[in-house]
Amino acid sequence: MDPNEDKVYNERILEARIIDWAYFDSIIKFCVQLKIEDENLDVSRFEIYNWPSTGDRKTDCRKVMKVFRPNTKILIINPYHRKPKIGQNLIRVEGPKYVKIGKREFYIHRKTVC
């Protein structure tokens, strides 16, 4: 993915890992917000729009936190990479049907010293 342009990557799948707890924004846009890390160890914000809501914010938040836990593998179908004017790069999809959840894995990051 080119971090310098806004682009929808049709017919592509981005494999990433969730690195922080999810947040459900029920006030403005009914979306799930996450932090993910791809295979190149690049960290991005990730948003899933049009998330179905029950109307009860606490119930929705609990459900989102059960599904999107840290160290869980995630497949993002047709990701839209957006570069905002201010802030961190953003990857988004228009609904939950573009996201597949994998197994929870435990990663050990190795630090290399030169």
N, CA, C and O atoms as CSV, one atom per row, in Angstrom:
chain,resi,resn,atom,element,x,y,z
A,1,MET,N,N,0.838,-1.174,0.000
A,1,MET,CA,C,0.000,0.000,0.000
A,1,MET,C,C,0.889,1.245,0.000
A,1,MET,O,O,1.871,1.337,0.736
A,2,ASP,N,N,0.516,2.171,-0.829
A,2,ASP,CA,C,1.251,3.420,-0.891
A,2,ASP,C,C,0.706,4.367,0.173
A,2,ASP,O,O,-0.454,4.770,0.095
A,3,PRO,N,N,1.522,4.735,1.171
A,3,PRO,CA,C,1.026,5.583,2.248
A,3,PRO,C,C,0.799,7.034,1.854
A,3,PRO,O,O,0.330,7.827,2.672
A,4,ASN,N,N,1.122,7.398,0.615
A,4,ASN,CA,C,1.003,8.790,0.193
A,4,ASN,C,C,-0.217,9.082,-0.659
A,4,ASN,O,O,-0.376,10.211,-1.122
A,5,GLU,N,N,-1.085,8.102,-0.880
A,5,GLU,CA,C,-2.257,8.361,-1.712
A,5,GLU,C,C,-3.508,7.703,-1.140
A,5,GLU,O,O,-3.441,6.677,-0.463
A,6,ASP,N,N,-4.642,8.319,-1.431
A,6,ASP,CA,C,-5.940,7.747,-1.086
A,6,ASP,C,C,-6.324,6.786,-2.197
A,6,ASP,O,O,-6.362,7.165,-3.367
A,7,LYS,N,N,-6.612,5.530,-1.828
A,7,LYS,CA,C,-6.903,4.550,-2.862
A,7,LYS,C,C,-7.672,3.374,-2.288
A,7,LYS,O,O,-7.415,2.936,-1.167
A,8,VAL,N,N,-8.620,2.868,-3.067
A,8,VAL,CA,C,-9.312,1.625,-2.735
A,8,VAL,C,C,-8.568,0.496,-3.442
A,8,VAL,O,O,-8.362,0.546,-4.655
A,9,TYR,N,N,-8.174,-0.504,-2.694
A,9,TYR,CA,C,-7.453,-1.644,-3.257
A,9,TYR,C,C,-8.459,-2.761,-3.524
A,9,TYR,O,O,-8.619,-3.680,-2.720
A,10,ASN,N,N,-9.134,-2.661,-4.673
A,10,ASN,CA,C,-10.132,-3.662,-5.051
A,10,ASN,C,C,-9.458,-4.995,-5.340
A,10,ASN,O,O,-8.339,-5.050,-5.851
A,11,GLU,N,N,-10.159,-6.054,-5.005
A,11,GLU,CA,C,-9.713,-7.424,-5.213
A,11,GLU,C,C,-8.383,-7.710,-4.522
A,11,GLU,O,O,-7.578,-8.502,-5.013
A,12,ARG,N,N,-8.161,-7.067,-3.393
A,12,ARG,CA,C,-6.961,-7.286,-2.595
A,12,ARG,C,C,-7.377,-7.646,-1.169
A,12,ARG,O,O,-8.457,-7.280,-0.706
A,13,ILE,N,N,-6.495,-8.367,-0.492
A,13,ILE,CA,C,-6.719,-8.729,0.907
A,13,ILE,C,C,-5.501,-8.296,1.701
A,13,ILE,O,O,-4.369,-8.641,1.361
A,14,LEU,N,N,-5.740,-7.540,2.757
A,14,LEU,CA,C,-4.674,-7.106,3.654
A,14,LEU,C,C,-4.731,-7.976,4.898
A,14,LEU,O,O,-5.761,-8.051,5.568
A,15,GLU,N,N,-3.625,-8.627,5.199
A,15,GLU,CA,C,-3.539,-9.451,6.398
A,15,GLU,C,C,-2.844,-8.629,7.478
A,15,GLU,O,O,-1.770,-8.073,7.250
A,16,ALA,N,N,-3.457,-8.558,8.642
A,16,ALA,CA,C,-2.907,-7.750,9.724
A,16,ALA,C,C,-3.202,-8.409,11.064
A,16,ALA,O,O,-3.844,-9.456,11.144
A,17,ARG,N,N,-2.712,-7.760,12.108
A,17,ARG,CA,C,-2.907,-8.236,13.471
A,17,ARG,C,C,-3.405,-7.064,14.304
A,17,ARG,O,O,-2.877,-5.956,14.211
A,18,ILE,N,N,-4.418,-7.314,15.112
A,18,ILE,CA,C,-4.954,-6.284,16.001
A,18,ILE,C,C,-3.964,-6.101,17.156
A,18,ILE,O,O,-3.540,-7.074,17.779
A,19,ILE,N,N,-3.602,-4.849,17.433
A,19,ILE,CA,C,-2.606,-4.612,18.484
A,19,ILE,C,C,-3.163,-3.844,19.682
A,19,ILE,O,O,-2.444,-3.619,20.655
A,20,ASP,N,N,-4.424,-3.443,19.625
A,20,ASP,CA,C,-5.013,-2.722,20.753
A,20,ASP,C,C,-6.508,-3.046,20.819
A,20,ASP,O,O,-7.090,-3.534,19.850
A,21,TRP,N,N,-7.110,-2.773,21.955
A,21,TRP,CA,C,-8.537,-3.051,22.120
A,21,TRP,C,C,-9.366,-2.179,21.185
A,21,TRP,O,O,-9.013,-1.032,20.909
A,22,ALA,N,N,-10.460,-2.732,20.708
A,22,ALA,CA,C,-11.356,-2.025,19.792
A,22,ALA,C,C,-12.226,-1.032,20.550
A,22,ALA,O,O,-12.438,-1.148,21.757
A,23,TYR,N,N,-12.717,-0.060,19.806
A,23,TYR,CA,C,-13.608,0.952,20.353
A,23,TYR,C,C,-14.802,1.073,19.424
A,23,TYR,O,O,-14.627,1.129,18.207
A,24,PHE,N,N,-16.015,1.116,19.968
A,24,PHE,CA,C,-17.224,1.256,19.163
A,24,PHE,C,C,-17.729,2.683,19.270
A,24,PHE,O,O,-18.092,3.141,20.354
A,25,ASP,N,N,-17.750,3.382,18.151
A,25,ASP,CA,C,-18.229,4.768,18.109
A,25,ASP,C,C,-19.697,4.755,17.711
A,25,ASP,O,O,-20.032,4.665,16.529
A,26,SER,N,N,-20.568,4.844,18.710
A,26,SER,CA,C,-22.011,4.809,18.432
A,26,SER,C,C,-22.617,6.199,18.352
A,26,SER,O,O,-23.793,6.346,18.018
A,27,ILE,N,N,-21.836,7.207,18.652
A,27,ILE,CA,C,-22.367,8.569,18.699
A,27,ILE,C,C,-22.400,9.208,17.314
A,27,ILE,O,O,-23.408,9.795,16.921
A,28,ILE,N,N,-21.304,9.095,16.579
A,28,ILE,CA,C,-21.196,9.817,15.311
A,28,ILE,C,C,-21.454,8.933,14.106
A,28,ILE,O,O,-22.285,9.272,13.263
A,29,LYS,N,N,-20.760,7.805,14.006
A,29,LYS,CA,C,-20.797,7.083,12.732
A,29,LYS,C,C,-21.012,5.576,12.811
A,29,LYS,O,O,-20.866,4.905,11.789
A,30,PHE,N,N,-21.347,5.016,13.948
A,30,PHE,CA,C,-21.569,3.582,14.098
A,30,PHE,C,C,-20.448,2.777,13.438
A,30,PHE,O,O,-20.676,2.002,12.509
A,31,CYS,N,N,-19.238,2.982,13.943
A,31,CYS,CA,C,-18.109,2.249,13.393
A,31,CYS,C,C,-17.251,1.681,14.510
A,31,CYS,O,O,-17.273,2.149,15.648
A,32,VAL,N,N,-16.497,0.656,14.142
A,32,VAL,CA,C,-15.536,0.043,15.045
A,32,VAL,C,C,-14.173,0.612,14.686
A,32,VAL,O,O,-13.797,0.654,13.515
A,33,GLN,N,N,-13.437,1.048,15.701
A,33,GLN,CA,C,-12.116,1.621,15.473
A,33,GLN,C,C,-11.067,0.755,16.155
A,33,GLN,O,O,-11.221,0.369,17.314
A,34,LEU,N,N,-9.990,0.453,15.417
A,34,LEU,CA,C,-8.925,-0.424,15.909
A,34,LEU,C,C,-7.565,0.133,15.542
A,34,LEU,O,O,-7.449,1.064,14.744
A,35,LYS,N,N,-6.536,-0.451,16.139
A,35,LYS,CA,C,-5.156,-0.248,15.701
A,35,LYS,C,C,-4.677,-1.602,15.201
A,35,LYS,O,O,-4.827,-2.614,15.885
A,36,ILE,N,N,-4.098,-1.614,13.997
A,36,ILE,CA,C,-3.620,-2.862,13.419
A,36,ILE,C,C,-2.159,-2.716,13.002
A,36,ILE,O,O,-1.637,-1.612,12.844
A,37,GLU,N,N,-1.523,-3.871,12.830
A,37,GLU,CA,C,-0.139,-3.916,12.381
A,37,GLU,C,C,-0.070,-4.924,11.244
A,37,GLU,O,O,-0.530,-6.056,11.393
A,38,ASP,N,N,0.505,-4.523,10.102
A,38,ASP,CA,C,0.599,-5.443,8.962
A,38,ASP,C,C,1.888,-6.252,9.034
A,38,ASP,O,O,2.646,-6.158,9.999
A,39,GLU,N,N,2.122,-7.049,7.990
A,39,GLU,CA,C,3.280,-7.938,7.986
A,39,GLU,C,C,4.615,-7.180,7.943
A,39,GLU,O,O,5.654,-7.747,8.279
A,40,ASN,N,N,4.595,-5.912,7.534
A,40,ASN,CA,C,5.810,-5.086,7.522
A,40,ASN,C,C,5.994,-4.328,8.824
A,40,ASN,O,O,6.882,-3.482,8.935
A,41,LEU,N,N,5.151,-4.630,9.815
A,41,LEU,CA,C,5.149,-3.993,11.131
A,41,LEU,C,C,4.758,-2.517,11.073
A,41,LEU,O,O,5.116,-1.738,11.956
A,42,ASP,N,N,4.014,-2.135,10.017
A,42,ASP,CA,C,3.468,-0.786,9.916
A,42,ASP,C,C,2.162,-0.739,10.700
A,42,ASP,O,O,1.303,-1.608,10.546
A,43,VAL,N,N,2.021,0.281,11.541
A,43,VAL,CA,C,0.825,0.431,12.366
A,43,VAL,C,C,-0.114,1.434,11.708
A,43,VAL,O,O,0.315,2.494,11.253
A,44,SER,N,N,-1.400,1.090,11.663
A,44,SER,CA,C,-2.412,1.970,11.073
A,44,SER,C,C,-3.677,1.936,11.914
A,44,SER,O,O,-3.929,0.980,12.647
A,45,ARG,N,N,-4.457,2.983,11.795
A,45,ARG,CA,C,-5.813,2.957,12.343
A,45,ARG,C,C,-6.669,2.194,11.349
A,45,ARG,O,O,-6.423,2.239,10.144
A,46,PHE,N,N,-7.671,1.495,11.853
A,46,PHE,CA,C,-8.583,0.735,11.001
A,46,PHE,C,C,-9.995,0.980,11.485
A,46,PHE,O,O,-10.269,0.898,12.682
A,47,GLU,N,N,-10.899,1.283,10.555
A,47,GLU,CA,C,-12.296,1.528,10.904
A,47,GLU,C,C,-13.213,0.667,10.049
A,47,GLU,O,O,-13.015,0.523,8.842
A,48,ILE,N,N,-14.215,0.103,10.699
A,48,ILE,CA,C,-15.245,-0.681,10.023
A,48,ILE,C,C,-16.540,0.107,10.168
A,48,ILE,O,O,-17.084,0.226,11.265
A,49,TYR,N,N,-17.024,0.640,9.065
A,49,TYR,CA,C,-18.237,1.455,9.086
A,49,TYR,C,C,-19.479,0.573,8.980
A,49,TYR,O,O,-19.389,-0.610,8.652
A,50,ASN,N,N,-20.632,1.163,9.261
A,50,ASN,CA,C,-21.936,0.500,9.174
A,50,ASN,C,C,-22.020,-0.745,10.049
A,50,ASN,O,O,-22.597,-1.754,9.644
A,51,TRP,N,N,-21.450,-0.676,11.234
A,51,TRP,CA,C,-21.525,-1.788,12.172
A,51,TRP,C,C,-22.939,-1.848,12.738
A,51,TRP,O,O,-23.469,-0.817,13.151
A,52,PRO,N,N,-23.568,-3.027,12.769
A,52,PRO,CA,C,-24.937,-3.123,13.297
A,52,PRO,C,C,-24.974,-2.810,14.794
A,52,PRO,O,O,-24.172,-3.324,15.574
A,53,SER,N,N,-25.909,-1.972,15.166
A,53,SER,CA,C,-26.033,-1.553,16.556
A,53,SER,C,C,-27.337,-2.066,17.151
A,53,SER,O,O,-28.365,-2.120,16.476
A,54,THR,N,N,-27.278,-2.447,18.443
A,54,THR,CA,C,-28.486,-2.896,19.136
A,54,THR,C,C,-29.217,-1.726,19.780
A,54,THR,O,O,-30.360,-1.863,20.217
A,55,GLY,N,N,-28.551,-0.574,19.838
A,55,GLY,CA,C,-29.128,0.585,20.501
A,55,GLY,C,C,-28.637,0.754,21.923
A,55,GLY,O,O,-28.775,1.828,22.509
A,56,ASP,N,N,-28.065,-0.303,22.483
A,56,ASP,CA,C,-27.498,-0.249,23.826
A,56,ASP,C,C,-25.984,-0.159,23.700
A,56,ASP,O,O,-25.332,-1.118,23.286
A,57,ARG,N,N,-25.431,0.984,24.053
A,57,ARG,CA,C,-24.006,1.244,23.848
A,57,ARG,C,C,-23.124,0.251,24.600
A,57,ARG,O,O,-22.118,-0.204,24.056
A,58,LYS,N,N,-23.476,-0.095,25.835
A,58,LYS,CA,C,-22.661,-1.020,26.620
A,58,LYS,C,C,-22.637,-2.416,26.000
A,58,LYS,O,O,-21.587,-3.056,25.946
A,59,THR,N,N,-23.771,-2.877,25.544
A,59,THR,CA,C,-23.844,-4.187,24.899
A,59,THR,C,C,-23.021,-4.206,23.617
A,59,THR,O,O,-22.291,-5.162,23.354
A,60,ASP,N,N,-23.141,-3.146,22.820
A,60,ASP,CA,C,-22.374,-3.062,21.576
A,60,ASP,C,C,-20.873,-3.040,21.848
A,60,ASP,O,O,-20.109,-3.718,21.161
A,61,CYS,N,N,-20.453,-2.280,22.831
A,61,CYS,CA,C,-19.027,-2.199,23.174
A,61,CYS,C,C,-18.490,-3.555,23.634
A,61,CYS,O,O,-17.394,-3.956,23.243
A,62,ARG,N,N,-19.258,-4.258,24.460
A,62,ARG,CA,C,-18.830,-5.578,24.924
A,62,ARG,C,C,-18.681,-6.556,23.758
A,62,ARG,O,O,-17.713,-7.314,23.691
A,63,LYS,N,N,-19.642,-6.528,22.849
A,63,LYS,CA,C,-19.595,-7.431,21.698
A,63,LYS,C,C,-18.368,-7.135,20.838
A,63,LYS,O,O,-17.665,-8.052,20.414
A,64,VAL,N,N,-18.121,-5.870,20.588
A,64,VAL,CA,C,-16.970,-5.477,19.773
A,64,VAL,C,C,-15.668,-5.897,20.439
A,64,VAL,O,O,-14.755,-6.375,19.765
A,65,MET,N,N,-15.571,-5.723,21.760
A,65,MET,CA,C,-14.344,-6.089,22.461
A,65,MET,C,C,-14.131,-7.598,22.521
A,65,MET,O,O,-12.990,-8.053,22.611
A,66,LYS,N,N,-15.203,-8.379,22.472
A,66,LYS,CA,C,-15.060,-9.837,22.432
A,66,LYS,C,C,-14.572,-10.307,21.063
A,66,LYS,O,O,-13.772,-11.238,20.970
A,67,VAL,N,N,-15.052,-9.665,20.014
A,67,VAL,CA,C,-14.693,-10.080,18.651
A,67,VAL,C,C,-13.298,-9.601,18.266
A,67,VAL,O,O,-12.501,-10.378,17.741
A,68,PHE,N,N,-12.999,-8.340,18.520
A,68,PHE,CA,C,-11.745,-7.732,18.086
A,68,PHE,C,C,-10.798,-7.576,19.271
A,68,PHE,O,O,-10.707,-6.505,19.871
A,69,ARG,N,N,-10.093,-8.661,19.598
A,69,ARG,CA,C,-9.169,-8.658,20.726
A,69,ARG,C,C,-7.731,-8.507,20.228
A,69,ARG,O,O,-7.429,-8.879,19.095
A,70,PRO,N,N,-6.849,-7.967,21.059
A,70,PRO,CA,C,-5.444,-7.871,20.662
A,70,PRO,C,C,-4.854,-9.243,20.327
A,70,PRO,O,O,-5.268,-10.267,20.870
A,71,ASN,N,N,-3.881,-9.233,19.420
A,71,ASN,CA,C,-3.179,-10.422,18.933
A,71,ASN,C,C,-4.068,-11.349,18.119
A,71,ASN,O,O,-3.781,-12.541,18.006
A,72,THR,N,N,-5.124,-10.824,17.562
A,72,THR,CA,C,-5.995,-11.603,16.686
A,72,THR,C,C,-5.673,-11.258,15.245
A,72,THR,O,O,-5.526,-10.090,14.886
A,73,LYS,N,N,-5.566,-12.292,14.428
A,73,LYS,CA,C,-5.307,-12.108,13.003
A,73,LYS,C,C,-6.586,-11.628,12.329
A,73,LYS,O,O,-7.679,-12.084,12.662
A,74,ILE,N,N,-6.446,-10.710,11.383
A,74,ILE,CA,C,-7.603,-10.139,10.707
A,74,ILE,C,C,-7.297,-10.028,9.216
A,74,ILE,O,O,-6.193,-9.643,8.831
A,75,LEU,N,N,-8.271,-10.364,8.386
A,75,LEU,CA,C,-8.154,-10.218,6.936
A,75,LEU,C,C,-9.101,-9.108,6.502
A,75,LEU,O,O,-10.291,-9.139,6.817
A,76,ILE,N,N,-8.570,-8.133,5.780
A,76,ILE,CA,C,-9.349,-6.980,5.343
A,76,ILE,C,C,-9.496,-7.065,3.835
A,76,ILE,O,O,-8.504,-7.009,3.108
A,77,ILE,N,N,-10.728,-7.201,3.360
A,77,ILE,CA,C,-11.015,-7.364,1.938
A,77,ILE,C,C,-11.325,-5.999,1.336
A,77,ILE,O,O,-12.106,-5.235,1.902
A,78,ASN,N,N,-10.723,-5.690,0.197
A,78,ASN,CA,C,-10.892,-4.398,-0.503
A,78,ASN,C,C,-10.657,-3.210,0.427
A,78,ASN,O,O,-11.544,-2.372,0.592
A,79,PRO,N,N,-9.475,-3.128,1.036
A,79,PRO,CA,C,-9.227,-2.016,1.962
A,79,PRO,C,C,-9.143,-0.671,1.244
A,79,PRO,O,O,-8.654,-0.579,0.118
A,80,TYR,N,N,-9.623,0.354,1.910
A,80,TYR,CA,C,-9.527,1.729,1.412
A,80,TYR,C,C,-8.500,2.444,2.271
A,80,TYR,O,O,-8.715,2.646,3.466
A,81,HIS,N,N,-7.385,2.826,1.665
A,81,HIS,CA,C,-6.333,3.528,2.385
A,81,HIS,C,C,-6.574,5.020,2.251
A,81,HIS,O,O,-6.674,5.547,1.143
A,82,ARG,N,N,-6.666,5.686,3.373
A,82,ARG,CA,C,-6.949,7.121,3.368
A,82,ARG,C,C,-5.858,7.848,4.127
A,82,ARG,O,O,-5.504,7.467,5.243
A,83,LYS,N,N,-5.334,8.881,3.528
A,83,LYS,CA,C,-4.314,9.709,4.172
A,83,LYS,C,C,-4.954,11.031,4.577
A,83,LYS,O,O,-5.186,11.890,3.725
A,84,PRO,N,N,-5.242,11.207,5.865
A,84,PRO,CA,C,-5.842,12.466,6.298
A,84,PRO,C,C,-4.815,13.595,6.277
A,84,PRO,O,O,-3.607,13.354,6.269
A,85,LYS,N,N,-5.310,14.819,6.268
A,85,LYS,CA,C,-4.415,15.980,6.285
A,85,LYS,C,C,-3.632,16.039,7.587
A,85,LYS,O,O,-2.455,16.397,7.600
A,86,ILE,N,N,-4.295,15.686,8.677
A,86,ILE,CA,C,-3.652,15.687,9.985
A,86,ILE,C,C,-3.899,14.322,10.624
A,86,ILE,O,O,-5.015,13.807,10.573
A,87,GLY,N,N,-2.886,13.749,11.211
A,87,GLY,CA,C,-3.066,12.498,11.929
A,87,GLY,C,C,-2.470,11.306,11.219
A,87,GLY,O,O,-1.749,11.437,10.230
A,88,GLN,N,N,-2.788,10.141,11.748
A,88,GLN,CA,C,-2.230,8.883,11.277
A,88,GLN,C,C,-3.018,8.342,10.090
A,88,GLN,O,O,-4.219,8.583,9.967
A,89,ASN,N,N,-2.328,7.607,9.216
A,89,ASN,CA,C,-3.000,6.976,8.084
A,89,ASN,C,C,-4.138,6.089,8.568
A,89,ASN,O,O,-4.110,5.571,9.685
A,90,LEU,N,N,-5.133,5.926,7.714
A,90,LEU,CA,C,-6.349,5.217,8.074
A,90,LEU,C,C,-6.686,4.204,6.995
A,90,LEU,O,O,-6.602,4.499,5.803
A,91,ILE,N,N,-7.066,3.015,7.417
A,91,ILE,CA,C,-7.594,1.998,6.509
A,91,ILE,C,C,-9.028,1.774,6.939
A,91,ILE,O,O,-9.313,1.641,8.129
A,92,ARG,N,N,-9.936,1.731,5.967
A,92,ARG,CA,C,-11.336,1.554,6.329
A,92,ARG,C,C,-12.040,0.652,5.332
A,92,ARG,O,O,-11.595,0.475,4.198
A,93,VAL,N,N,-13.153,0.085,5.787
A,93,VAL,CA,C,-14.050,-0.692,4.933
A,93,VAL,C,C,-15.468,-0.245,5.248
A,93,VAL,O,O,-15.723,0.359,6.290
A,94,GLU,N,N,-16.386,-0.545,4.342
A,94,GLU,CA,C,-17.764,-0.053,4.460
A,94,GLU,C,C,-18.706,-0.967,5.227
A,94,GLU,O,O,-19.890,-0.656,5.356
A,95,GLY,N,N,-18.213,-2.079,5.733
A,95,GLY,CA,C,-19.100,-2.942,6.503
A,95,GLY,C,C,-18.385,-4.171,7.012
A,95,GLY,O,O,-17.276,-4.474,6.573
A,96,PRO,N,N,-19.012,-4.888,7.941
A,96,PRO,CA,C,-18.393,-6.073,8.533
A,96,PRO,C,C,-18.189,-7.217,7.544
A,96,PRO,O,O,-17.391,-8.117,7.804
A,97,LYS,N,N,-18.891,-7.198,6.423
A,97,LYS,CA,C,-18.721,-8.288,5.456
A,97,LYS,C,C,-17.351,-8.255,4.781
A,97,LYS,O,O,-16.969,-9.222,4.121
A,98,TYR,N,N,-16.608,-7.161,4.934
A,98,TYR,CA,C,-15.276,-7.039,4.351
A,98,TYR,C,C,-14.163,-7.408,5.326
A,98,TYR,O,O,-12.990,-7.157,5.050
A,99,VAL,N,N,-14.520,-7.999,6.459
A,99,VAL,CA,C,-13.540,-8.348,7.484
A,99,VAL,C,C,-13.729,-9.807,7.884
A,99,VAL,O,O,-14.847,-10.256,8.138
A,100,LYS,N,N,-12.623,-10.532,7.935
A,100,LYS,CA,C,-12.634,-11.914,8.410
A,100,LYS,C,C,-11.678,-12.009,9.595
A,100,LYS,O,O,-10.548,-11.523,9.546
A,101,ILE,N,N,-12.157,-12.645,10.654
A,101,ILE,CA,C,-11.368,-12.782,11.872
A,101,ILE,C,C,-10.690,-14.139,11.874
A,101,ILE,O,O,-11.324,-15.159,11.604
A,102,GLY,N,N,-9.407,-14.149,12.176
A,102,GLY,CA,C,-8.645,-15.391,12.251
A,102,GLY,C,C,-8.449,-15.828,13.685
A,102,GLY,O,O,-9.171,-15.402,14.587
A,103,LYS,N,N,-7.461,-16.686,13.883
A,103,LYS,CA,C,-7.158,-17.194,15.214
A,103,LYS,C,C,-6.388,-16.163,16.014
A,103,LYS,O,O,-5.710,-15.291,15.470
A,104,ARG,N,N,-6.515,-16.290,17.303
A,104,ARG,CA,C,-5.731,-15.440,18.199
A,104,ARG,C,C,-4.353,-16.065,18.304
A,104,ARG,O,O,-4.215,-17.243,18.635
A,105,GLU,N,N,-3.356,-15.283,18.025
A,105,GLU,CA,C,-1.984,-15.782,18.026
A,105,GLU,C,C,-1.141,-14.931,18.955
A,105,GLU,O,O,-1.452,-13.771,19.223
A,106,PHE,N,N,-0.094,-15.517,19.429
A,106,PHE,CA,C,0.825,-14.780,20.281
A,106,PHE,C,C,2.113,-14.566,19.500
A,106,PHE,O,O,2.811,-15.513,19.138
A,107,TYR,N,N,2.400,-13.319,19.255
A,107,TYR,CA,C,3.572,-12.956,18.478
A,107,TYR,C,C,4.704,-12.528,19.402
A,107,TYR,O,O,4.485,-11.869,20.419
A,108,ILE,N,N,5.894,-12.911,19.031
A,108,ILE,CA,C,7.075,-12.459,19.721
A,108,ILE,C,C,7.857,-11.622,18.712
A,108,ILE,O,O,8.292,-12.121,17.673
A,109,HIS,N,N,8.026,-10.354,19.034
A,109,HIS,CA,C,8.779,-9.477,18.134
A,109,HIS,C,C,10.250,-9.554,18.503
A,109,HIS,O,O,10.630,-9.443,19.668
A,110,ARG,N,N,11.055,-9.746,17.486
A,110,ARG,CA,C,12.489,-9.772,17.706
A,110,ARG,C,C,13.058,-8.408,17.343
A,110,ARG,O,O,12.735,-7.844,16.297
A,111,LYS,N,N,13.874,-7.908,18.185
A,111,LYS,CA,C,14.542,-6.648,17.895
A,111,LYS,C,C,15.948,-6.966,17.409
A,111,LYS,O,O,16.685,-7.737,18.025
A,112,THR,N,N,16.292,-6.359,16.303
A,112,THR,CA,C,17.642,-6.560,15.774
A,112,THR,C,C,18.499,-5.376,16.146
A,112,THR,O,O,18.053,-4.229,16.109
A,113,VAL,N,N,19.698,-5.658,16.496
A,113,VAL,CA,C,20.659,-4.625,16.862
A,113,VAL,C,C,21.773,-4.643,15.831
A,113,VAL,O,O,22.349,-5.692,15.540
A,114,CYS,N,N,22.065,-3.493,15.292
A,114,CYS,CA,C,23.140,-3.399,14.290
A,114,CYS,C,C,24.460,-3.082,14.941
A,114,CYS,O,O,25.475,-2.966,14.254
